[in-house]
Amino acid sequence: MIGLPGENYETVEETRQWMERVRPDKFGFNIFMPYAGTPVYKNPDRYDIQIFDVPEEKSWVKGRQGEYESFVATNALSRNEIERLFGVLFTQFSDITSWKPGVGKK
């Protein structure tokens, strides 16, 4: 997951290095969005996170490849930077694992 409270370039790099080292067969990778009512959602300042309004039509969908959006930012990473890094890491993780989410036998 990317965009967690306190996320910065160092933590993103730690995640990338972990994937390089572990090389799982499959992976899931998403942009963080706290649920309403959770401590992070209620107290974003305590958690170094900004939460932006989510349009109703996007409130239940995690996104489609190439259409992911961030509705959070940290002091170190803007929404746009989280989206950019998500795309870079998603491609790297797909290459590392040779697994394409949503593709294959059912």
Backbone as XML, in Angstrom:
<?xml version="1.0"?>
<chain id="A" units="angstrom">
  <residue number="1" name="MET">
    <atom name="N" x="0.847" y="-1.172" z="0.000"/>
    <atom name="CA" x="0.000" y="0.000" z="0.000"/>
    <atom name="C" x="0.890" y="1.232" z="0.000"/>
  </residue>
  <residue number="2" name="ILE">
    <atom name="N" x="0.430" y="2.242" z="-0.695"/>
    <atom name="CA" x="1.161" y="3.507" z="-0.743"/>
    <atom name="C" x="0.237" y="4.622" z="-0.269"/>
  </residue>
  <residue number="3" name="GLY">
    <atom name="N" x="0.820" y="5.639" z="0.348"/>
    <atom name="CA" x="0.043" y="6.769" z="0.833"/>
    <atom name="C" x="-0.399" y="6.628" z="2.273"/>
  </residue>
  <residue number="4" name="LEU">
    <atom name="N" x="0.189" y="5.685" z="2.976"/>
    <atom name="CA" x="-0.133" y="5.505" z="4.388"/>
    <atom name="C" x="0.312" y="6.725" z="5.189"/>
  </residue>
  <residue number="5" name="PRO">
    <atom name="N" x="-0.274" y="6.942" z="6.352"/>
    <atom name="CA" x="0.164" y="8.058" z="7.179"/>
    <atom name="C" x="1.684" y="8.060" z="7.358"/>
  </residue>
  <residue number="6" name="GLY">
    <atom name="N" x="2.290" y="9.224" z="7.144"/>
    <atom name="CA" x="3.731" y="9.357" z="7.295"/>
    <atom name="C" x="4.541" y="8.892" z="6.097"/>
  </residue>
  <residue number="7" name="GLU">
    <atom name="N" x="3.885" y="8.459" z="5.023"/>
    <atom name="CA" x="4.613" y="7.964" z="3.839"/>
    <atom name="C" x="5.547" y="9.040" z="3.310"/>
  </residue>
  <residue number="8" name="ASN">
    <atom name="N" x="6.738" y="8.618" z="2.912"/>
    <atom name="CA" x="7.713" y="9.516" z="2.304"/>
    <atom name="C" x="8.531" y="8.719" z="1.294"/>
  </residue>
  <residue number="9" name="TYR">
    <atom name="N" x="9.489" y="9.358" z="0.655"/>
    <atom name="CA" x="10.281" y="8.660" z="-0.367"/>
    <atom name="C" x="11.051" y="7.479" z="0.223"/>
  </residue>
  <residue number="10" name="GLU">
    <atom name="N" x="11.505" y="7.609" z="1.449"/>
    <atom name="CA" x="12.257" y="6.526" z="2.088"/>
    <atom name="C" x="11.366" y="5.298" z="2.306"/>
  </residue>
  <residue number="11" name="THR">
    <atom name="N" x="10.139" y="5.498" z="2.775"/>
    <atom name="CA" x="9.259" y="4.354" z="3.017"/>
    <atom name="C" x="8.832" y="3.706" z="1.696"/>
  </residue>
  <residue number="12" name="VAL">
    <atom name="N" x="8.662" y="4.514" z="0.653"/>
    <atom name="CA" x="8.351" y="3.962" z="-0.670"/>
    <atom name="C" x="9.515" y="3.103" z="-1.154"/>
  </residue>
  <residue number="13" name="GLU">
    <atom name="N" x="10.725" y="3.584" z="-0.963"/>
    <atom name="CA" x="11.905" y="2.824" z="-1.368"/>
    <atom name="C" x="12.040" y="1.537" z="-0.558"/>
  </residue>
  <residue number="14" name="GLU">
    <atom name="N" x="11.711" y="1.578" z="0.722"/>
    <atom name="CA" x="11.745" y="0.364" z="1.547"/>
    <atom name="C" x="10.768" y="-0.683" z="1.006"/>
  </residue>
  <residue number="15" name="THR">
    <atom name="N" x="9.586" y="-0.234" z="0.592"/>
    <atom name="CA" x="8.603" y="-1.147" z="0.013"/>
    <atom name="C" x="9.136" y="-1.755" z="-1.281"/>
  </residue>
  <residue number="16" name="ARG">
    <atom name="N" x="9.731" y="-0.929" z="-2.135"/>
    <atom name="CA" x="10.297" y="-1.417" z="-3.401"/>
    <atom name="C" x="11.390" y="-2.453" z="-3.146"/>
  </residue>
  <residue number="17" name="GLN">
    <atom name="N" x="12.280" y="-2.165" z="-2.209"/>
    <atom name="CA" x="13.358" y="-3.100" z="-1.891"/>
    <atom name="C" x="12.818" y="-4.406" z="-1.314"/>
  </residue>
  <residue number="18" name="TRP">
    <atom name="N" x="11.775" y="-4.320" z="-0.501"/>
    <atom name="CA" x="11.172" y="-5.523" z="0.066"/>
    <atom name="C" x="10.622" y="-6.407" z="-1.057"/>
  </residue>
  <residue number="19" name="MET">
    <atom name="N" x="9.934" y="-5.803" z="-2.019"/>
    <atom name="CA" x="9.406" y="-6.585" z="-3.149"/>
    <atom name="C" x="10.543" y="-7.221" z="-3.944"/>
  </residue>
  <residue number="20" name="GLU">
    <atom name="N" x="11.616" y="-6.498" z="-4.148"/>
    <atom name="CA" x="12.787" y="-7.048" z="-4.853"/>
    <atom name="C" x="13.337" y="-8.269" z="-4.125"/>
  </residue>
  <residue number="21" name="ARG">
    <atom name="N" x="13.409" y="-8.167" z="-2.812"/>
    <atom name="CA" x="13.987" y="-9.232" z="-1.998"/>
    <atom name="C" x="13.052" y="-10.440" z="-1.887"/>
  </residue>
  <residue number="22" name="VAL">
    <atom name="N" x="11.787" y="-10.207" z="-1.640"/>
    <atom name="CA" x="10.838" y="-11.289" z="-1.369"/>
    <atom name="C" x="10.324" y="-11.941" z="-2.658"/>
  </residue>
  <residue number="23" name="ARG">
    <atom name="N" x="10.071" y="-11.150" z="-3.678"/>
    <atom name="CA" x="9.571" y="-11.633" z="-4.966"/>
    <atom name="C" x="8.395" y="-12.597" z="-4.830"/>
  </residue>
  <residue number="24" name="PRO">
    <atom name="N" x="7.275" y="-12.108" z="-4.327"/>
    <atom name="CA" x="6.106" y="-12.984" z="-4.172"/>
    <atom name="C" x="5.559" y="-13.419" z="-5.526"/>
  </residue>
  <residue number="25" name="ASP">
    <atom name="N" x="4.780" y="-14.495" z="-5.529"/>
    <atom name="CA" x="4.165" y="-14.970" z="-6.767"/>
    <atom name="C" x="3.090" y="-14.011" z="-7.255"/>
  </residue>
  <residue number="26" name="LYS">
    <atom name="N" x="2.366" y="-13.429" z="-6.323"/>
    <atom name="CA" x="1.308" y="-12.469" z="-6.627"/>
    <atom name="C" x="1.417" y="-11.308" z="-5.652"/>
  </residue>
  <residue number="27" name="PHE">
    <atom name="N" x="0.749" y="-10.233" z="-5.967"/>
    <atom name="CA" x="0.742" y="-9.101" z="-5.061"/>
    <atom name="C" x="-0.550" y="-8.321" z="-5.212"/>
  </residue>
  <residue number="28" name="GLY">
    <atom name="N" x="-0.878" y="-7.580" z="-4.184"/>
    <atom name="CA" x="-1.953" y="-6.602" z="-4.229"/>
    <atom name="C" x="-1.335" y="-5.267" z="-3.865"/>
  </residue>
  <residue number="29" name="PHE">
    <atom name="N" x="-1.726" y="-4.221" z="-4.542"/>
    <atom name="CA" x="-1.105" y="-2.920" z="-4.296"/>
    <atom name="C" x="-2.165" y="-1.853" z="-4.507"/>
  </residue>
  <residue number="30" name="ASN">
    <atom name="N" x="-2.399" y="-1.038" z="-3.492"/>
    <atom name="CA" x="-3.439" y="-0.015" z="-3.553"/>
    <atom name="C" x="-2.960" y="1.283" z="-2.920"/>
  </residue>
  <residue number="31" name="ILE">
    <atom name="N" x="-3.714" y="2.327" z="-3.179"/>
    <atom name="CA" x="-3.485" y="3.623" z="-2.541"/>
    <atom name="C" x="-4.351" y="3.680" z="-1.286"/>
  </residue>
  <residue number="32" name="PHE">
    <atom name="N" x="-3.742" y="4.071" z="-0.187"/>
    <atom name="CA" x="-4.433" y="4.126" z="1.102"/>
    <atom name="C" x="-5.592" y="5.120" z="1.085"/>
  </residue>
  <residue number="33" name="MET">
    <atom name="N" x="-6.689" y="4.722" z="1.700"/>
    <atom name="CA" x="-7.804" y="5.615" z="1.979"/>
    <atom name="C" x="-8.451" y="5.131" z="3.260"/>
  </residue>
  <residue number="34" name="PRO">
    <atom name="N" x="-8.397" y="5.934" z="4.320"/>
    <atom name="CA" x="-8.978" y="5.484" z="5.591"/>
    <atom name="C" x="-10.497" y="5.422" z="5.529"/>
  </residue>
  <residue number="35" name="TYR">
    <atom name="N" x="-11.063" y="4.459" z="6.231"/>
    <atom name="CA" x="-12.509" y="4.366" z="6.346"/>
    <atom name="C" x="-13.025" y="5.478" z="7.249"/>
  </residue>
  <residue number="36" name="ALA">
    <atom name="N" x="-14.204" y="5.996" z="6.910"/>
    <atom name="CA" x="-14.856" y="6.997" z="7.755"/>
    <atom name="C" x="-15.047" y="6.415" z="9.153"/>
  </residue>
  <residue number="37" name="GLY">
    <atom name="N" x="-14.796" y="7.231" z="10.145"/>
    <atom name="CA" x="-14.993" y="6.811" z="11.530"/>
    <atom name="C" x="-13.764" y="6.224" z="12.190"/>
  </residue>
  <residue number="38" name="THR">
    <atom name="N" x="-12.727" y="5.896" z="11.415"/>
    <atom name="CA" x="-11.507" y="5.349" z="12.014"/>
    <atom name="C" x="-10.694" y="6.478" z="12.638"/>
  </residue>
  <residue number="39" name="PRO">
    <atom name="N" x="-9.773" y="6.139" z="13.547"/>
    <atom name="CA" x="-8.939" y="7.185" z="14.153"/>
    <atom name="C" x="-8.190" y="8.035" z="13.122"/>
  </residue>
  <residue number="40" name="VAL">
    <atom name="N" x="-7.674" y="7.415" z="12.070"/>
    <atom name="CA" x="-6.957" y="8.185" z="11.047"/>
    <atom name="C" x="-7.902" y="9.169" z="10.365"/>
  </residue>
  <residue number="41" name="TYR">
    <atom name="N" x="-9.092" y="8.720" z="10.046"/>
    <atom name="CA" x="-10.074" y="9.567" z="9.370"/>
    <atom name="C" x="-10.514" y="10.721" z="10.265"/>
  </residue>
  <residue number="42" name="LYS">
    <atom name="N" x="-10.721" y="10.436" z="11.525"/>
    <atom name="CA" x="-11.191" y="11.458" z="12.470"/>
    <atom name="C" x="-10.102" y="12.455" z="12.860"/>
  </residue>
  <residue number="43" name="ASN">
    <atom name="N" x="-8.834" y="12.026" z="12.842"/>
    <atom name="CA" x="-7.716" y="12.848" z="13.327"/>
    <atom name="C" x="-6.558" y="12.863" z="12.343"/>
  </residue>
  <residue number="44" name="PRO">
    <atom name="N" x="-6.756" y="13.313" z="11.122"/>
    <atom name="CA" x="-5.685" y="13.234" z="10.124"/>
    <atom name="C" x="-4.406" y="13.971" z="10.525"/>
  </residue>
  <residue number="45" name="ASP">
    <atom name="N" x="-4.529" y="15.073" z="11.246"/>
    <atom name="CA" x="-3.335" y="15.824" z="11.650"/>
    <atom name="C" x="-2.419" y="15.006" z="12.552"/>
  </residue>
  <residue number="46" name="ARG">
    <atom name="N" x="-2.986" y="14.165" z="13.376"/>
    <atom name="CA" x="-2.185" y="13.308" z="14.257"/>
    <atom name="C" x="-1.380" y="12.278" z="13.475"/>
  </residue>
  <residue number="47" name="TYR">
    <atom name="N" x="-1.834" y="11.982" z="12.268"/>
    <atom name="CA" x="-1.243" y="10.888" z="11.491"/>
    <atom name="C" x="-0.477" y="11.362" z="10.259"/>
  </residue>
  <residue number="48" name="ASP">
    <atom name="N" x="-0.173" y="12.653" z="10.166"/>
    <atom name="CA" x="0.557" y="13.190" z="9.015"/>
    <atom name="C" x="-0.119" y="12.782" z="7.713"/>
  </residue>
  <residue number="49" name="ILE">
    <atom name="N" x="-1.402" y="13.077" z="7.620"/>
    <atom name="CA" x="-2.120" y="12.759" z="6.390"/>
    <atom name="C" x="-3.190" y="13.818" z="6.142"/>
  </residue>
  <residue number="50" name="GLN">
    <atom name="N" x="-3.378" y="14.135" z="4.880"/>
    <atom name="CA" x="-4.472" y="14.991" z="4.458"/>
    <atom name="C" x="-5.449" y="14.103" z="3.707"/>
  </residue>
  <residue number="51" name="ILE">
    <atom name="N" x="-6.719" y="14.287" z="3.959"/>
    <atom name="CA" x="-7.751" y="13.508" z="3.288"/>
    <atom name="C" x="-8.600" y="14.467" z="2.462"/>
  </residue>
  <residue number="52" name="PHE">
    <atom name="N" x="-8.777" y="14.144" z="1.194"/>
    <atom name="CA" x="-9.536" y="14.978" z="0.277"/>
    <atom name="C" x="-10.894" y="14.334" z="-0.007"/>
  </residue>
  <residue number="53" name="ASP">
    <atom name="N" x="-11.853" y="15.163" z="-0.378"/>
    <atom name="CA" x="-13.183" y="14.662" z="-0.690"/>
    <atom name="C" x="-13.128" y="13.658" z="-1.844"/>
  </residue>
  <residue number="54" name="VAL">
    <atom name="N" x="-13.904" y="12.602" z="-1.689"/>
    <atom name="CA" x="-14.000" y="11.570" z="-2.710"/>
    <atom name="C" x="-15.346" y="11.719" z="-3.408"/>
  </residue>
  <residue number="55" name="PRO">
    <atom name="N" x="-15.344" y="11.899" z="-4.726"/>
    <atom name="CA" x="-16.619" y="11.978" z="-5.432"/>
    <atom name="C" x="-17.426" y="10.694" z="-5.219"/>
  </residue>
  <residue number="56" name="GLU">
    <atom name="N" x="-18.726" y="10.825" z="-5.093"/>
    <atom name="CA" x="-19.604" y="9.679" z="-4.829"/>
    <atom name="C" x="-19.337" y="8.517" z="-5.790"/>
  </residue>
  <residue number="57" name="GLU">
    <atom name="N" x="-19.155" y="8.816" z="-7.067"/>
    <atom name="CA" x="-18.964" y="7.748" z="-8.054"/>
    <atom name="C" x="-17.646" y="6.991" z="-7.879"/>
  </residue>
  <residue number="58" name="LYS">
    <atom name="N" x="-16.746" y="7.520" z="-7.073"/>
    <atom name="CA" x="-15.466" y="6.843" z="-6.833"/>
    <atom name="C" x="-15.352" y="6.319" z="-5.411"/>
  </residue>
  <residue number="59" name="SER">
    <atom name="N" x="-16.386" y="6.477" z="-4.617"/>
    <atom name="CA" x="-16.304" y="6.134" z="-3.199"/>
    <atom name="C" x="-16.313" y="4.632" z="-2.939"/>
  </residue>
  <residue number="60" name="TRP">
    <atom name="N" x="-16.686" y="3.825" z="-3.874"/>
    <atom name="CA" x="-16.774" y="2.384" z="-3.649"/>
    <atom name="C" x="-15.835" y="1.590" z="-4.539"/>
  </residue>
  <residue number="61" name="VAL">
    <atom name="N" x="-15.131" y="2.256" z="-5.424"/>
    <atom name="CA" x="-14.264" y="1.555" z="-6.386"/>
    <atom name="C" x="-12.814" y="1.820" z="-6.058"/>
  </residue>
  <residue number="62" name="LYS">
    <atom name="N" x="-11.968" y="0.796" z="-6.102"/>
    <atom name="CA" x="-10.548" y="1.043" z="-5.822"/>
    <atom name="C" x="-9.808" y="1.524" z="-7.055"/>
  </residue>
  <residue number="63" name="GLY">
    <atom name="N" x="-10.434" y="1.437" z="-8.209"/>
    <atom name="CA" x="-9.821" y="1.958" z="-9.423"/>
    <atom name="C" x="-9.559" y="0.891" z="-10.453"/>
  </residue>
  <residue number="64" name="ARG">
    <atom name="N" x="-9.304" y="1.344" z="-11.642"/>
    <atom name="CA" x="-8.938" y="0.466" z="-12.742"/>
    <atom name="C" x="-7.515" y="0.814" z="-13.151"/>
  </residue>
  <residue number="65" name="GLN">
    <atom name="N" x="-6.816" y="-0.166" z="-13.658"/>
    <atom name="CA" x="-5.433" y="0.076" z="-14.038"/>
    <atom name="C" x="-5.341" y="1.313" z="-14.929"/>
  </residue>
  <residue number="66" name="GLY">
    <atom name="N" x="-4.449" y="2.217" z="-14.560"/>
    <atom name="CA" x="-4.257" y="3.453" z="-15.288"/>
    <atom name="C" x="-5.206" y="4.571" z="-14.874"/>
  </residue>
  <residue number="67" name="GLU">
    <atom name="N" x="-6.167" y="4.267" z="-14.001"/>
    <atom name="CA" x="-7.146" y="5.267" z="-13.580"/>
    <atom name="C" x="-7.162" y="5.472" z="-12.065"/>
  </residue>
  <residue number="68" name="TYR">
    <atom name="N" x="-6.135" y="5.036" z="-11.373"/>
    <atom name="CA" x="-6.106" y="5.164" z="-9.920"/>
    <atom name="C" x="-5.949" y="6.620" z="-9.526"/>
  </residue>
  <residue number="69" name="GLU">
    <atom name="N" x="-6.633" y="7.004" z="-8.452"/>
    <atom name="CA" x="-6.514" y="8.351" z="-7.917"/>
    <atom name="C" x="-6.215" y="8.288" z="-6.429"/>
  </residue>
  <residue number="70" name="SER">
    <atom name="N" x="-5.469" y="9.257" z="-5.975"/>
    <atom name="CA" x="-5.192" y="9.374" z="-4.546"/>
    <atom name="C" x="-6.079" y="10.450" z="-3.957"/>
  </residue>
  <residue number="71" name="PHE">
    <atom name="N" x="-6.707" y="10.121" z="-2.842"/>
    <atom name="CA" x="-7.498" y="11.095" z="-2.116"/>
    <atom name="C" x="-6.853" y="11.400" z="-0.773"/>
  </residue>
  <residue number="72" name="VAL">
    <atom name="N" x="-5.551" y="11.071" z="-0.681"/>
    <atom name="CA" x="-4.754" y="11.390" z="0.496"/>
    <atom name="C" x="-3.423" y="11.993" z="0.049"/>
  </residue>
  <residue number="73" name="ALA">
    <atom name="N" x="-2.784" y="12.695" z="0.972"/>
    <atom name="CA" x="-1.435" y="13.220" z="0.791"/>
    <atom name="C" x="-0.772" y="13.218" z="2.157"/>
  </residue>
  <residue number="74" name="THR">
    <atom name="N" x="0.548" y="13.197" z="2.172"/>
    <atom name="CA" x="1.294" y="13.329" z="3.421"/>
    <atom name="C" x="2.132" y="14.601" z="3.326"/>
  </residue>
  <residue number="75" name="ASN">
    <atom name="N" x="2.822" y="14.928" z="4.397"/>
    <atom name="CA" x="3.690" y="16.110" z="4.336"/>
    <atom name="C" x="4.760" y="15.963" z="3.268"/>
  </residue>
  <residue number="76" name="ALA">
    <atom name="N" x="5.200" y="14.745" z="3.007"/>
    <atom name="CA" x="6.285" y="14.514" z="2.052"/>
    <atom name="C" x="5.801" y="14.223" z="0.639"/>
  </residue>
  <residue number="77" name="LEU">
    <atom name="N" x="4.573" y="13.706" z="0.484"/>
    <atom name="CA" x="4.098" y="13.276" z="-0.833"/>
    <atom name="C" x="2.721" y="13.877" z="-1.137"/>
  </residue>
  <residue number="78" name="SER">
    <atom name="N" x="2.646" y="14.575" z="-2.251"/>
    <atom name="CA" x="1.365" y="15.124" z="-2.697"/>
    <atom name="C" x="0.503" y="14.009" z="-3.287"/>
  </residue>
  <residue number="79" name="ARG">
    <atom name="N" x="-0.753" y="14.322" z="-3.518"/>
    <atom name="CA" x="-1.641" y="13.356" z="-4.169"/>
    <atom name="C" x="-1.065" y="12.930" z="-5.514"/>
  </residue>
  <residue number="80" name="ASN">
    <atom name="N" x="-0.600" y="13.906" z="-6.300"/>
    <atom name="CA" x="-0.041" y="13.588" z="-7.621"/>
    <atom name="C" x="1.195" y="12.712" z="-7.514"/>
  </residue>
  <residue number="81" name="GLU">
    <atom name="N" x="2.022" y="12.984" z="-6.522"/>
    <atom name="CA" x="3.237" y="12.188" z="-6.359"/>
    <atom name="C" x="2.897" y="10.769" z="-5.913"/>
  </residue>
  <residue number="82" name="ILE">
    <atom name="N" x="1.904" y="10.611" z="-5.054"/>
    <atom name="CA" x="1.466" y="9.270" z="-4.653"/>
    <atom name="C" x="0.952" y="8.514" z="-5.875"/>
  </residue>
  <residue number="83" name="GLU">
    <atom name="N" x="0.169" y="9.170" z="-6.717"/>
    <atom name="CA" x="-0.331" y="8.528" z="-7.937"/>
    <atom name="C" x="0.818" y="8.143" z="-8.862"/>
  </residue>
  <residue number="84" name="ARG">
    <atom name="N" x="1.792" y="9.044" z="-9.031"/>
    <atom name="CA" x="2.939" y="8.759" z="-9.903"/>
    <atom name="C" x="3.736" y="7.575" z="-9.379"/>
  </residue>
  <residue number="85" name="LEU">
    <atom name="N" x="4.052" y="7.600" z="-8.084"/>
    <atom name="CA" x="4.825" y="6.514" z="-7.486"/>
    <atom name="C" x="4.055" y="5.200" z="-7.518"/>
  </residue>
  <residue number="86" name="PHE">
    <atom name="N" x="2.742" y="5.262" z="-7.333"/>
    <atom name="CA" x="1.916" y="4.069" z="-7.443"/>
    <atom name="C" x="2.095" y="3.429" z="-8.813"/>
  </residue>
  <residue number="87" name="GLY">
    <atom name="N" x="2.024" y="4.243" z="-9.868"/>
    <atom name="CA" x="2.186" y="3.731" z="-11.229"/>
    <atom name="C" x="3.553" y="3.119" z="-11.463"/>
  </residue>
  <residue number="88" name="VAL">
    <atom name="N" x="4.590" y="3.798" z="-10.995"/>
    <atom name="CA" x="5.959" y="3.294" z="-11.146"/>
    <atom name="C" x="6.118" y="1.960" z="-10.412"/>
  </residue>
  <residue number="89" name="LEU">
    <atom name="N" x="5.683" y="1.929" z="-9.153"/>
    <atom name="CA" x="5.846" y="0.707" z="-8.359"/>
    <atom name="C" x="4.978" y="-0.424" z="-8.884"/>
  </residue>
  <residue number="90" name="PHE">
    <atom name="N" x="3.758" y="-0.134" z="-9.320"/>
    <atom name="CA" x="2.880" y="-1.174" z="-9.857"/>
    <atom name="C" x="3.550" y="-1.848" z="-11.049"/>
  </residue>
  <residue number="91" name="THR">
    <atom name="N" x="4.139" y="-1.060" z="-11.930"/>
    <atom name="CA" x="4.853" y="-1.608" z="-13.087"/>
    <atom name="C" x="6.054" y="-2.430" z="-12.636"/>
  </residue>
  <residue number="92" name="GLN">
    <atom name="N" x="6.838" y="-1.908" z="-11.699"/>
    <atom name="CA" x="8.008" y="-2.642" z="-11.198"/>
    <atom name="C" x="7.591" y="-3.945" z="-10.536"/>
  </residue>
  <residue number="93" name="PHE">
    <atom name="N" x="6.537" y="-3.912" z="-9.719"/>
    <atom name="CA" x="6.087" y="-5.121" z="-9.032"/>
    <atom name="C" x="5.566" y="-6.145" z="-10.028"/>
  </residue>
  <residue number="94" name="SER">
    <atom name="N" x="4.878" y="-5.684" z="-11.069"/>
    <atom name="CA" x="4.407" y="-6.602" z="-12.115"/>
    <atom name="C" x="5.587" y="-7.260" z="-12.812"/>
  </residue>
  <residue number="95" name="ASP">
    <atom name="N" x="6.636" y="-6.484" z="-13.079"/>
    <atom name="CA" x="7.835" y="-7.038" z="-13.714"/>
    <atom name="C" x="8.560" y="-8.015" z="-12.790"/>
  </residue>
  <residue number="96" name="ILE">
    <atom name="N" x="8.686" y="-7.654" z="-11.518"/>
    <atom name="CA" x="9.373" y="-8.502" z="-10.545"/>
    <atom name="C" x="8.678" y="-9.847" z="-10.407"/>
  </residue>
  <residue number="97" name="THR">
    <atom name="N" x="7.357" y="-9.825" z="-10.346"/>
    <atom name="CA" x="6.613" y="-11.050" z="-10.089"/>
    <atom name="C" x="6.176" y="-11.776" z="-11.358"/>
  </residue>
  <residue number="98" name="SER">
    <atom name="N" x="6.262" y="-11.089" z="-12.497"/>
    <atom name="CA" x="5.745" y="-11.624" z="-13.761"/>
    <atom name="C" x="4.266" y="-11.964" z="-13.660"/>
  </residue>
  <residue number="99" name="TRP">
    <atom name="N" x="3.570" y="-11.274" z="-12.780"/>
    <atom name="CA" x="2.140" y="-11.498" z="-12.572"/>
    <atom name="C" x="1.393" y="-10.224" z="-12.926"/>
  </residue>
  <residue number="100" name="LYS">
    <atom name="N" x="0.368" y="-10.371" z="-13.714"/>
    <atom name="CA" x="-0.463" y="-9.252" z="-14.090"/>
    <atom name="C" x="-1.825" y="-9.418" z="-13.409"/>
  </residue>
  <residue number="101" name="PRO">
    <atom name="N" x="-2.131" y="-8.608" z="-12.403"/>
    <atom name="CA" x="-3.414" y="-8.725" z="-11.714"/>
    <atom name="C" x="-4.578" y="-8.707" z="-12.691"/>
  </residue>
  <residue number="102" name="GLY">
    <atom name="N" x="-5.525" y="-9.604" z="-12.469"/>
    <atom name="CA" x="-6.700" y="-9.659" z="-13.332"/>
    <atom name="C" x="-6.501" y="-10.467" z="-14.586"/>
  </residue>
  <residue number="103" name="VAL">
    <atom name="N" x="-5.303" y="-11.006" z="-14.797"/>
    <atom name="CA" x="-5.015" y="-11.766" z="-16.006"/>
    <atom name="C" x="-4.668" y="-13.194" z="-15.608"/>
  </residue>
  <residue number="104" name="GLY">
    <atom name="N" x="-5.191" y="-14.146" z="-16.325"/>
    <atom name="CA" x="-4.824" y="-15.544" z="-16.053"/>
    <atom name="C" x="-6.044" y="-16.430" z="-15.922"/>
  </residue>
  <residue number="105" name="LYS">
    <atom name="N" x="-5.820" y="-17.636" z="-15.459"/>
    <atom name="CA" x="-6.887" y="-18.616" z="-15.327"/>
    <atom name="C" x="-7.837" y="-18.228" z="-14.207"/>
  </residue>
  <residue number="106" name="LYS">
    <atom name="N" x="-9.094" y="-18.563" z="-14.430"/>
    <atom name="CA" x="-10.111" y="-18.309" z="-13.395"/>
    <atom name="C" x="-10.495" y="-19.607" z="-12.748"/>
  </residue>
</chain>
